[in-house]
């Protein structure tokens, strides 16, 4: 098993854990609340808070290095071309 596959396998949610990555019900449960994955979870029930902490750490472990990589020059050129096309 590759290192990346092993990391992903270790991040499988524990049984019975439910939730969403960036959205969840607010404290009243009547509408979703969006927040950044870099923000620590708000204090809630032990299982929800533990799951969010586990998920937050796992996602950072997998993707922080990728997020720090520079944007390739070819992609930057494509973005600039697209911007120029929309200004017409």
N, CA and C atoms as an extended XYZ file, in Angstrom:
264
Properties=species:S:1:pos:R:3:atomname:S:1:resname:S:1:resid:I:1 pbc="F F F"
N         0.856       -1.172        0.000 N   UNK     1
C         0.000        0.000        0.000 CA  UNK     1
C         0.901        1.233        0.000 C   UNK     1
N         0.589        2.216       -0.835 N   UNK     2
C         1.393        3.434       -0.897 CA  UNK     2
C         1.201        4.255        0.381 C   UNK     2
N         2.137        5.183        0.594 N   UNK     3
C         2.052        6.024        1.790 CA  UNK     3
C         0.771        6.860        1.795 C   UNK     3
N         0.418        7.412        0.621 N   UNK     4
C        -0.799        8.227        0.534 CA  UNK     4
C        -2.039        7.386        0.810 C   UNK     4
N        -2.080        6.168        0.267 N   UNK     5
C        -3.224        5.290        0.506 CA  UNK     5
C        -3.310        4.901        1.973 C   UNK     5
N        -2.165        4.680        2.594 N   UNK     6
C        -2.158        4.331        4.017 CA  UNK     6
C        -2.673        5.479        4.859 C   UNK     6
N        -2.273        6.736        4.485 N   UNK     7
C        -2.773        7.900        5.229 CA  UNK     7
C        -4.274        8.034        5.081 C   UNK     7
N        -4.778        7.847        3.858 N   UNK     8
C        -6.216        7.960        3.645 CA  UNK     8
C        -6.961        6.879        4.406 C   UNK     8
N        -6.430        5.668        4.413 N   UNK     9
C        -7.083        4.573        5.127 CA  UNK     9
C        -7.141        4.860        6.622 C   UNK     9
N        -6.115        5.547        7.140 N   UNK    10
C        -6.109        5.853        8.569 CA  UNK    10
C        -7.101        6.949        8.920 C   UNK    10
N        -7.609        7.648        7.900 N   UNK    11
C        -8.536        8.744        8.142 CA  UNK    11
C        -9.992        8.358        7.956 C   UNK    11
N       -10.280        7.081        7.845 N   UNK    12
C       -11.665        6.641        7.692 CA  UNK    12
C       -12.407        6.965        8.978 C   UNK    12
N       -13.579        7.555        8.839 N   UNK    13
C       -14.349        7.995       10.007 CA  UNK    13
C       -14.709        6.819       10.895 C   UNK    13
N       -14.631        7.003       12.207 N   UNK    14
C       -15.048        5.948       13.123 CA  UNK    14
C       -16.534        5.651       12.944 C   UNK    14
N       -16.920        4.410       13.209 N   UNK    15
C       -18.324        4.041       13.010 CA  UNK    15
C       -19.216        4.892       13.888 C   UNK    15
N       -20.347        5.308       13.295 N   UNK    16
C       -21.306        6.113       14.030 CA  UNK    16
C       -21.012        7.594       13.990 C   UNK    16
N       -19.869        7.995       13.414 N   UNK    17
C       -19.553        9.417       13.341 CA  UNK    17
C       -20.256       10.018       12.145 C   UNK    17
N       -20.904       11.121       12.363 N   UNK    18
C       -21.601       11.791       11.273 CA  UNK    18
C       -21.330       13.269       11.368 C   UNK    18
N       -21.368       13.947       10.237 N   UNK    19
C       -21.149       15.380       10.238 CA  UNK    19
C       -20.713       15.819        8.869 C   UNK    19
N       -20.501       17.122        8.726 N   UNK    20
C       -20.034       17.633        7.453 CA  UNK    20
C       -18.713       18.343        7.674 C   UNK    20
N       -17.971       18.548        6.577 N   UNK    21
C       -16.647       19.133        6.703 CA  UNK    21
C       -16.699       20.606        7.073 C   UNK    21
N       -17.442       21.396        6.337 N   UNK    22
C       -17.382       22.829        6.565 CA  UNK    22
C       -18.714       23.417        6.984 C   UNK    22
N       -19.743       22.627        7.023 N   UNK    23
C       -21.047       23.142        7.425 CA  UNK    23
C       -21.626       22.245        8.504 C   UNK    23
N       -22.458       22.816        9.298 N   UNK    24
C       -23.146       22.040       10.317 CA  UNK    24
C       -24.268       22.883       10.873 C   UNK    24
N       -25.170       22.279       11.593 N   UNK    25
C       -26.266       23.061       12.153 CA  UNK    25
C       -25.746       23.997       13.232 C   UNK    25
N       -26.383       25.167       13.341 N   UNK    26
C       -25.974       26.064       14.419 CA  UNK    26
C       -26.499       25.515       15.740 C   UNK    26
N       -26.259       26.249       16.815 N   UNK    27
C       -26.613       25.738       18.140 CA  UNK    27
C       -28.106       25.482       18.293 C   UNK    27
N       -28.938       26.161       17.499 N   UNK    28
C       -30.383       25.919       17.553 CA  UNK    28
C       -30.795       24.828       16.577 C   UNK    28
N       -29.909       24.468       15.648 N   UNK    29
C       -30.204       23.408       14.702 CA  UNK    29
C       -31.121       23.824       13.569 C   UNK    29
N       -31.301       25.157       13.334 N   UNK    30
C       -32.267       25.559       12.316 CA  UNK    30
C       -31.649       26.021       11.004 C   UNK    30
N       -30.360       26.318       10.955 N   UNK    31
C       -29.747       26.679        9.681 CA  UNK    31
C       -28.261       26.333        9.711 C   UNK    31
N       -27.675       26.032        8.522 N   UNK    32
C       -26.261       25.672        8.488 CA  UNK    32
C       -25.366       26.869        8.771 C   UNK    32
N       -24.220       26.602        9.359 N   UNK    33
C       -23.242       27.626        9.663 CA  UNK    33
C       -21.975       27.262        8.902 C   UNK    33
N       -21.469       28.187        8.079 N   UNK    34
C       -20.238       27.932        7.344 CA  UNK    34
C       -19.073       28.482        8.142 C   UNK    34
N       -17.993       27.703        8.194 N   UNK    35
C       -16.783       28.192        8.834 CA  UNK    35
C       -15.583       27.516        8.202 C   UNK    35
N       -14.450       28.115        8.377 N   UNK    36
C       -13.206       27.621        7.795 CA  UNK    36
C       -12.757       26.366        8.525 C   UNK    36
N       -12.114       25.460        7.777 N   UNK    37
C       -11.582       24.257        8.410 CA  UNK    37
C       -10.401       24.579        9.316 C   UNK    37
N        -9.807       25.756        9.161 N   UNK    38
C        -8.687       26.124       10.017 CA  UNK    38
C        -9.146       26.619       11.380 C   UNK    38
N       -10.440       26.930       11.523 N   UNK    39
C       -10.962       27.359       12.813 CA  UNK    39
C       -11.194       26.134       13.690 C   UNK    39
N       -10.869       26.221       14.982 N   UNK    40
C       -11.148       25.090       15.860 CA  UNK    40
C       -12.656       24.913       16.018 C   UNK    40
N       -13.104       23.672       16.232 N   UNK    41
C       -14.536       23.439       16.390 CA  UNK    41
C       -15.075       24.125       17.643 C   UNK    41
N       -16.328       24.594       17.546 N   UNK    42
C       -16.982       25.179       18.714 CA  UNK    42
C       -17.308       24.068       19.709 C   UNK    42
N       -17.276       24.375       20.990 N   UNK    43
C       -17.628       23.353       21.982 CA  UNK    43
C       -19.060       22.875       21.773 C   UNK    43
N       -19.225       21.582       21.637 N   UNK    44
C       -20.537       20.945       21.491 CA  UNK    44
C       -20.445       19.609       22.194 C   UNK    44
N       -21.329       18.721       21.834 N   UNK    45
C       -21.287       17.390       22.415 CA  UNK    45
C       -19.938       16.745       22.159 C   UNK    45
N       -19.497       15.872       23.046 N   UNK    46
C       -18.186       15.252       22.969 CA  UNK    46
C       -17.902       14.543       21.664 C   UNK    46
N       -18.873       13.792       21.126 N   UNK    47
C       -18.656       13.041       19.900 CA  UNK    47
C       -18.488       13.988       18.718 C   UNK    47
N       -19.356       14.997       18.583 N   UNK    48
C       -19.252       15.947       17.475 CA  UNK    48
C       -17.931       16.695       17.523 C   UNK    48
N       -17.539       17.161       18.685 N   UNK    49
C       -16.302       17.922       18.815 CA  UNK    49
C       -15.099       17.022       18.532 C   UNK    49
N       -15.126       15.802       19.025 N   UNK    50
C       -14.022       14.876       18.775 CA  UNK    50
C       -13.920       14.547       17.289 C   UNK    50
N       -15.058       14.339       16.633 N   UNK    51
C       -15.049       14.045       15.203 CA  UNK    51
C       -14.501       15.221       14.416 C   UNK    51
N       -14.941       16.441       14.727 N   UNK    52
C       -14.460       17.612       14.004 CA  UNK    52
C       -12.966       17.831       14.217 C   UNK    52
N       -12.480       17.601       15.412 N   UNK    53
C       -11.048       17.723       15.684 CA  UNK    53
C       -10.273       16.689       14.879 C   UNK    53
N       -10.759       15.448       14.874 N   UNK    54
C       -10.119       14.373       14.111 CA  UNK    54
C       -10.108       14.710       12.618 C   UNK    54
N       -11.228       15.188       12.109 N   UNK    55
C       -11.341       15.523       10.688 CA  UNK    55
C       -10.423       16.693       10.341 C   UNK    55
N       -10.434       17.728       11.162 N   UNK    56
C        -9.601       18.905       10.934 CA  UNK    56
C        -8.124       18.518       10.881 C   UNK    56
N        -7.670       17.736       11.832 N   UNK    57
C        -6.264       17.313       11.860 CA  UNK    57
C        -5.925       16.452       10.646 C   UNK    57
N        -6.812       15.543       10.298 N   UNK    58
C        -6.559       14.658        9.161 CA  UNK    58
C        -6.472       15.415        7.850 C   UNK    58
N        -7.378       16.364        7.636 N   UNK    59
C        -7.353       17.149        6.405 CA  UNK    59
C        -6.099       18.015        6.330 C   UNK    59
N        -5.728       18.601        7.453 N   UNK    60
C        -4.496       19.404        7.457 CA  UNK    60
C        -3.285       18.520        7.177 C   UNK    60
N        -3.256       17.332        7.756 N   UNK    61
C        -2.134       16.415        7.539 CA  UNK    61
C        -2.022       16.042        6.058 C   UNK    61
N        -3.141       15.846        5.403 N   UNK    62
C        -3.126       15.456        4.000 CA  UNK    62
C        -2.838       16.613        3.048 C   UNK    62
N        -3.390       17.796        3.323 N   UNK    63
C        -3.411       18.845        2.305 CA  UNK    63
C        -2.604       20.102        2.604 C   UNK    63
N        -2.052       20.287        3.787 N   UNK    64
C        -1.288       21.499        4.070 CA  UNK    64
C        -0.101       21.663        3.125 C   UNK    64
N         0.616       20.589        2.854 N   UNK    65
C         1.777       20.675        1.960 CA  UNK    65
C         1.350       21.082        0.551 C   UNK    65
N         0.235       20.572        0.086 N   UNK    66
C        -0.261       20.912       -1.250 CA  UNK    66
C        -0.676       22.379       -1.300 C   UNK    66
N        -1.322       22.850       -0.255 N   UNK    67
C        -1.779       24.245       -0.226 CA  UNK    67
C        -0.607       25.225       -0.212 C   UNK    67
N         0.553       24.799        0.238 N   UNK    68
C         1.723       25.666        0.295 CA  UNK    68
C         2.502       25.701       -1.022 C   UNK    68
N         2.181       24.810       -1.954 N   UNK    69
C         2.877       24.776       -3.236 CA  UNK    69
C         2.520       26.007       -4.059 C   UNK    69
N         3.476       26.512       -4.857 N   UNK    70
C         3.166       27.665       -5.707 CA  UNK    70
C         2.222       27.266       -6.840 C   UNK    70
N         1.443       28.237       -7.301 N   UNK    71
C         0.537       28.000       -8.429 CA  UNK    71
C         1.392       27.927       -9.693 C   UNK    71
N         1.211       26.883      -10.514 N   UNK    72
C         2.019       26.759      -11.734 CA  UNK    72
C         1.812       27.950      -12.672 C   UNK    72
N         2.904       28.359      -13.344 N   UNK    73
C         2.855       29.505      -14.266 CA  UNK    73
C         1.808       29.309      -15.355 C   UNK    73
N         1.694       28.098      -15.870 N   UNK    74
C         0.720       27.839      -16.935 CA  UNK    74
C        -0.710       28.101      -16.458 C   UNK    74
N        -1.008       27.722      -15.216 N   UNK    75
C        -2.344       27.977      -14.662 CA  UNK    75
C        -2.570       29.478      -14.467 C   UNK    75
N        -1.550       30.181      -14.005 N   UNK    76
C        -1.675       31.632      -13.838 CA  UNK    76
C        -1.953       32.309      -15.179 C   UNK    76
N        -1.288       31.853      -16.248 N   UNK    77
C        -1.526       32.412      -17.581 CA  UNK    77
C        -2.969       32.177      -18.018 C   UNK    77
N        -3.478       30.964      -17.762 N   UNK    78
C        -4.866       30.656      -18.129 CA  UNK    78
C        -5.851       31.540      -17.366 C   UNK    78
N        -5.577       31.777      -16.111 N   UNK    79
C        -6.457       32.634      -15.298 CA  UNK    79
C        -6.443       34.061      -15.838 C   UNK    79
N        -5.262       34.561      -16.161 N   UNK    80
C        -5.154       35.915      -16.712 CA  UNK    80
C        -5.878       36.020      -18.055 C   UNK    80
N        -5.753       34.996      -18.907 N   UNK    81
C        -6.453       35.000      -20.190 CA  UNK    81
C        -7.963       35.011      -19.981 C   UNK    81
N        -8.423       34.246      -19.013 N   UNK    82
C        -9.864       34.193      -18.727 CA  UNK    82
C       -10.356       35.548      -18.217 C   UNK    82
N        -9.579       36.170      -17.333 N   UNK    83
C        -9.958       37.495      -16.820 CA  UNK    83
C       -10.064       38.502      -17.957 C   UNK    83
N        -9.074       38.475      -18.864 N   UNK    84
C        -9.053       39.409      -19.988 CA  UNK    84
C       -10.266       39.178      -20.890 C   UNK    84
N       -10.689       37.931      -21.076 N   UNK    85
C       -11.838       37.602      -21.904 CA  UNK    85
C       -13.147       38.067      -21.313 C   UNK    85
N       -13.252       38.096      -19.996 N   UNK    86
C       -14.497       38.509      -19.330 CA  UNK    86
C       -14.640       40.020      -19.224 C   UNK    86
N       -13.567       40.768      -19.412 N   UNK    87
C       -13.609       42.231      -19.288 CA  UNK    87
C       -14.163       42.892      -20.549 C   UNK    87
N       -14.257       42.155      -21.623 N   UNK    88
C       -14.707       42.734      -22.899 CA  UNK    88
C       -16.136       43.164      -22.844 C   UNK    88
